[in-house]
Structure formats: structure tokens, C-alpha cells
Amino acid sequence: MDACLIISRFDEDLDWLKKYSNYKVIIYNKGNEINYDYFKNIIKLENVGRESHTWLHHIVSNYNNLNEINIFLQGRIDDLGCMAYKDPQQYINKIDRFGFSASRYGLLGPLHWSRNIGIENDKRYKKAWINKEISRSEIGFRKFSKNILPDIPYFVSTSYGGCFAVKKEKIYRHNIEFYKYLLNILNKNKNPIEGHYLERLWCYIFTKNATIYQSYFDILLTKFEKLLPY
């Protein structure tokens, strides 16, 4: 299987990747220099744009030479709960249905298109928001989405955590200029709000809502899991 693990790393310990040394692995390092004997393909990047910048950089740099399956993972996945498979092989196992796979899908509806996507009220980002470490958008989430995807509906299937796999044929739904345009936006800030926007849009960018019924199922699954006594 022609698959590649594409890792966006800042300061995470990547020892968990050792067991996947039989995969093709590309590590994009945005933190301090690292050296792994078992991984030779380590590429230094400026620490801008969150993991969305890393994915776009990889797509643009390899647009004419992409692997059949591209598995995009953050440097740490064991803290993402149901939002990321612990074993990358699971992305491959489930990719044929949509040409895209994620561990859990959700749904954006009319209440999810707020200008700042609720970051200002999210305890994970509240301090960074108050300190203006997260950039502001002049147009907001909905207009940004419509600018790049004019036909995007109000109900949109989404995936979480910025971890997913996609076949190259789905990446080719858009020309390289599409990805260069987005990359240029994310190049300008360490933590741009557009990076958070794209985390919510990757699924639609590549599938155009082919996963929406899976989203309904996963929403019910998530609600059920919250009722379990563990």
C-alpha cells in the first residue's frame, strides 16, 4: 500500500512512531532540532499556521508526487481521545468508503458559523485569545468558508483534531492554486484563526459531505458514550 504518515511536530516526543518505522514517514518539525535514527525524513518548518499550515505545505510541495494515501497526524495523538486513532493502520482500513477517513465525525450546523467559532469561550484557548496570540479574522468563519468553497451548505460534515487520512484523488479535487492560496493565509501568523477554521473544513474540502450520514451516526455514538459510567 502506497501510504505515508505526515507528522506535524512542535515539541512532542515521537517515540510512539518507532513501531511504524515500516511506513513511509515524513516529520515536519516546527520545534527544536530532533534526530531519530529510524526516521531520516525530517523537514524543518517555521512555527506558523498550526498543523493546517503543515498539511498545506506538504500538499503544495508534493502536489505532483503525492502518495496514494496521505495520513496527516499531529505529533501527539494519545491526548485526543476519540478524535484520533492510536494506530494509523485504522485510517487505511477505513479509507476506501469515502477516500477520506477520520476516527470520529461531527456536524456543523447554522449555530456553528460564528465569527470566532467559539474559541473565545473555549478554556483551551481562552488565555491565548485574550492575549491576542490567536489572530482575528476580518470576515469570520462563514464568509471565509464561502470564499474558498462557494457552494458550501449550512450543514457540513466535519472531523476533529486535525488528524485524518485522504487519498490523493480527493486532494486533486482542487488545483494547486487553491492550496497555495490557503497556505499564504496561514504563513502570516503563529496561531491564525484560519488554522482553526480549516481544522473544521478538511472533511468537506475533500469529500463535499459524502460523510454526512456517518456524521449523524457518530454524533449519536458520542452522546451515548457520554452516558456510560467510565
VOLO-18165 format. One line per 2 residues: number of its first residue (from 1); their letters; for each residue x, z, y of C-alpha. Coordinates in pm, 1 decimal, decimal comma. Layout:
NUM = A = X:Z:Y ~ ... .
REM end
This chain:
1 = MD = 0,0:0,0:0,0 ~ 142,1:-104,0:338,4 .
3 = AC = 77,7:218,8:527,7 ~ 267,2:400,8:799,2 .
5 = LI = 247,8:760,3:921,3 ~ 281,5:763,3:1300,1 .
7 = IS = 356,7:1111,9:1429,1 ~ 327,9:1235,7:1786,5 .
9 = RF = 559,0:1535,7:1816,7 ~ 642,8:1773,0:2103,1 .
11 = DE = 785,5:2099,9:1969,8 ~ 616,2:2119,8:1630,7 .
13 = DL = 805,7:2194,6:1309,6 ~ 777,5:1882,2:1095,7 .
15 = DW = 892,0:2034,0:767,1 ~ 542,8:1968,9:631,0 .
17 = LK = 630,9:1598,6:636,0 ~ 907,2:1638,1:377,5 .
19 = KY = 665,9:1587,2:89,7 ~ 566,2:1250,0:238,5 .
21 = SN = 915,9:1105,1:258,8 ~ 799,2:828,7:22,9 .
23 = YK = 578,8:697,4:306,6 ~ 699,3:486,1:592,0 .
25 = VI = 716,8:738,9:876,3 ~ 773,0:688,5:1248,4 .
27 = IY = 815,6:1002,6:1458,2 ~ 767,6:971,8:1832,3 .
29 = NK = 941,6:1274,1:1979,3 ~ 837,1:1397,2:2323,5 .
31 = GN = 1022,7:1728,6:2299,8 ~ 1373,5:1849,5:2231,9 .
33 = EI = 1601,1:1636,6:2018,0 ~ 1545,5:1666,0:1643,8 .
35 = NY = 1738,4:1547,6:1341,9 ~ 1586,7:1512,2:995,0 .
37 = DY = 1798,9:1375,7:713,0 ~ 1489,6:1249,7:532,9 .
39 = FK = 1338,5:1070,0:835,7 ~ 1551,3:816,8:1018,2 .
41 = NI = 1291,3:650,8:1238,2 ~ 1270,9:897,6:1528,3 .
43 = IK = 1193,7:748,6:1867,8 ~ 1231,3:944,8:2190,9 .
45 = LE = 945,3:911,8:2440,0 ~ 880,6:1064,1:2779,2 .
47 = NV = 636,0:1352,6:2757,2 ~ 339,6:1186,1:2923,1 .
49 = GR = -15,1:1092,1:2830,1 ~ -76,5:1325,3:2533,8 .
51 = ES = -97,7:1177,4:2183,4 ~ -316,5:892,4:2314,0 .
53 = HT = -12,1:759,5:2501,4 ~ 188,3:773,4:2176,6 .
55 = WL = -73,3:572,7:1984,8 ~ -91,1:311,3:2259,2 .
57 = HH = 287,0:288,4:2282,9 ~ 305,9:226,2:1909,9 .
59 = IV = 32,3:-37,7:1915,2 ~ 180,9:-224,4:2211,4 .
61 = SN = 537,6:-207,9:2078,9 ~ 436,7:-326,3:1732,1 .
63 = YN = 131,6:-537,6:1808,7 ~ 255,8:-843,5:1618,6 .
65 = NL = 406,9:-640,4:1336,0 ~ 158,6:-363,1:1259,7 .
67 = NE = 125,7:-212,6:915,2 ~ -193,9:-280,9:723,6 .
69 = IN = -289,4:85,9:756,2 ~ -178,5:295,9:1052,4 .
71 = IF = -220,9:672,2:1016,7 ~ -195,7:848,5:1351,9 .
73 = LQ = -123,3:1222,1:1325,4 ~ -18,0:1498,7:1559,9 .
75 = GR = 296,0:1699,2:1489,4 ~ 86,7:1988,8:1367,4 .
77 = ID = -228,8:1933,9:1166,5 ~ -278,7:2270,4:995,3 .
79 = DL = -437,8:2419,6:1307,5 ~ -708,2:2153,9:1342,5 .
81 = GC = -937,3:2280,6:1067,5 ~ -1185,0:2017,5:952,9 .
83 = MA = -1069,5:1777,4:1225,6 ~ -766,1:1657,8:1028,4 .
85 = YK = -691,9:1600,4:662,2 ~ -397,8:1806,3:540,3 .
87 = DP = -298,4:1523,8:305,2 ~ -251,7:1180,7:471,6 .
89 = QQ = -344,2:1010,6:145,3 ~ -705,3:1110,4:211,0 .
91 = YI = -713,3:879,3:512,1 ~ -604,6:592,9:287,8 .
93 = NK = -855,4:683,9:18,4 ~ -1146,3:654,8:261,7 .
95 = ID = -1038,7:371,2:488,3 ~ -1193,8:73,6:309,3 .
97 = RF = -1551,0:158,7:407,4 ~ -1503,5:116,9:783,6 .
99 = GF = -1143,9:5,0:824,9 ~ -1112,0:340,3:1000,2 .
101 = SA = -1108,2:692,3:864,8 ~ -1122,3:1042,0:1008,8 .
103 = SR = -1178,6:1377,2:845,4 ~ -1491,9:1457,1:1047,4 .
105 = YG = -1715,3:1252,1:1276,5 ~ -1935,5:1359,3:1563,1 .
107 = LL = -2167,8:1202,0:1815,2 ~ -2152,1:1152,1:2190,0 .
109 = GP = -2495,8:1154,1:2349,5 ~ -2632,6:1146,8:2704,7 .
111 = LH = -2522,6:1507,1:2764,2 ~ -2159,7:1434,3:2673,8 .
113 = WS = -2077,0:1188,2:2950,8 ~ -1999,5:1445,4:3221,2 .
115 = RN = -1722,1:1352,8:3460,9 ~ -1470,7:1601,7:3319,1 .
117 = IG = -1613,1:1616,7:2960,8 ~ -1645,3:1994,3:2989,7 .
119 = IE = -1270,6:2058,3:2999,5 ~ -1312,7:2286,1:3299,1 .
121 = ND = -1518,3:2522,5:3078,2 ~ -1310,0:2495,7:2760,2 .
123 = KR = -1099,8:2808,4:2709,0 ~ -819,7:2597,7:2554,4 .
125 = YK = -776,0:2401,2:2876,4 ~ -925,4:2620,2:3148,5 .
127 = KA = -593,2:2753,6:3278,8 ~ -437,6:2406,3:3287,7 .
129 = WI = -747,5:2275,4:3463,5 ~ -741,6:2546,0:3730,6 .
131 = NK = -368,2:2487,6:3787,4 ~ -434,7:2111,8:3811,6 .
133 = EI = -199,6:2042,1:3522,9 ~ -472,5:1809,5:3392,1 .
135 = SR = -523,5:1514,1:3621,4 ~ -862,5:1432,7:3773,2 .
137 = SE = -1045,2:1103,9:3742,6 ~ -1195,7:930,5:4042,1 .
139 = IG = -1465,1:764,8:3829,0 ~ -1536,6:1005,6:3541,6 .
141 = FR = -1581,5:960,9:3168,2 ~ -1883,1:731,1:3160,0 .
143 = KF = -1754,2:481,4:3417,4 ~ -1410,0:483,6:3258,0 .
145 = SK = -1569,0:401,6:2921,6 ~ -1785,7:126,7:3069,5 .
147 = NI = -1485,5:-24,3:3247,1 ~ -1293,1:-73,6:2924,6 .
149 = LP = -1591,8:-118,3:2689,5 ~ -1874,8:-275,4:2892,6 .
151 = DI = -2126,3:-272,2:2605,5 ~ -2073,8:89,8:2503,8 .
153 = PY = -2412,1:261,5:2442,3 ~ -2511,1:616,7:2531,8 .
155 = FV = -2494,8:729,1:2169,1 ~ -2143,6:682,6:2034,0 .
157 = ST = -1981,6:785,3:1708,0 ~ -1667,0:987,1:1771,3 .
159 = SY = -1386,4:1153,0:1578,3 ~ -1189,5:1462,1:1665,8 .
161 = GG = -838,0:1590,4:1715,0 ~ -672,2:1255,5:1783,1 .
163 = CF = -593,6:1218,6:1410,9 ~ -722,1:910,7:1229,2 .
165 = AV = -624,0:601,3:1033,2 ~ -708,7:242,8:1119,8 .
167 = KK = -645,9:-94,2:962,0 ~ -458,2:-343,3:1174,1 .
169 = EK = -751,3:-585,9:1163,2 ~ -954,7:-330,9:1359,5 .
171 = IY = -676,2:-286,8:1613,1 ~ -684,2:-664,0:1661,3 .
173 = RH = -1043,0:-643,4:1783,6 ~ -875,7:-607,3:2122,5 .
175 = NI = -588,6:-810,2:2260,6 ~ -258,1:-654,0:2358,5 .
177 = EF = -351,5:-657,5:2728,3 ~ -634,0:-412,8:2654,1 .
179 = YK = -386,4:-162,1:2512,5 ~ -127,9:-226,8:2786,4 .
181 = YL = -392,7:-151,7:3048,6 ~ -470,6:184,5:2889,0 .
183 = LN = -102,8:263,4:2837,2 ~ -34,6:206,4:3206,1 .
185 = IL = -304,6:459,8:3295,6 ~ -157,8:726,3:3066,5 .
187 = NK = 201,2:664,9:3179,2 ~ 133,5:834,4:3511,2 .
189 = NK = 73,3:1195,9:3412,5 ~ 186,5:1452,3:3157,2 .
191 = NP = -170,6:1555,5:3085,4 ~ -409,9:1288,7:3217,2 .
193 = IE = -778,5:1345,8:3170,7 ~ -796,0:987,0:3042,7 .
195 = GH = -597,7:1104,9:2740,2 ~ -885,0:1340,4:2662,7 .
197 = YL = -1132,4:1057,4:2721,2 ~ -955,2:833,2:2470,8 .
199 = ER = -947,3:1105,8:2207,4 ~ -1327,0:1075,3:2210,0 .
201 = LW = -1329,3:694,4:2219,8 ~ -1084,4:584,7:1948,4 .
203 = CY = -1353,8:568,2:1683,6 ~ -1575,0:341,4:1894,3 .
205 = IF = -1282,0:130,7:2016,5 ~ -1202,5:37,2:1657,3 .
207 = TK = -1545,7:47,3:1486,6 ~ -1816,6:-14,0:1750,6 .
209 = NA = -2041,7:251,0:1593,3 ~ -2005,6:135,9:1232,9 .
211 = TI = -1955,7:506,6:1151,5 ~ -2264,6:635,9:1332,7 .
213 = YQ = -2463,3:728,9:1021,3 ~ -2160,6:915,6:890,4 .
215 = SY = -2162,8:1097,8:1224,5 ~ -2517,8:1222,3:1168,0 .
217 = FD = -2422,5:1342,7:820,7 ~ -2108,9:1518,9:944,5 .
219 = IL = -2297,9:1691,8:1225,1 ~ -2533,1:1841,4:966,0 .
221 = LT = -2236,2:1933,6:748,2 ~ -2066,4:2113,2:1037,4 .
223 = KF = -2383,5:2307,6:1119,4 ~ -2419,5:2405,3:753,4 .
225 = EK = -2059,6:2523,2:732,8 ~ -2112,1:2749,5:1033,0 .
227 = LL = -2382,6:2931,9:835,8 ~ -2150,8:3007,5:546,3 .
229 = PY = -2019,9:3368,5:526,4 ~ -1649,5:3282,8:548,2 .
REM end
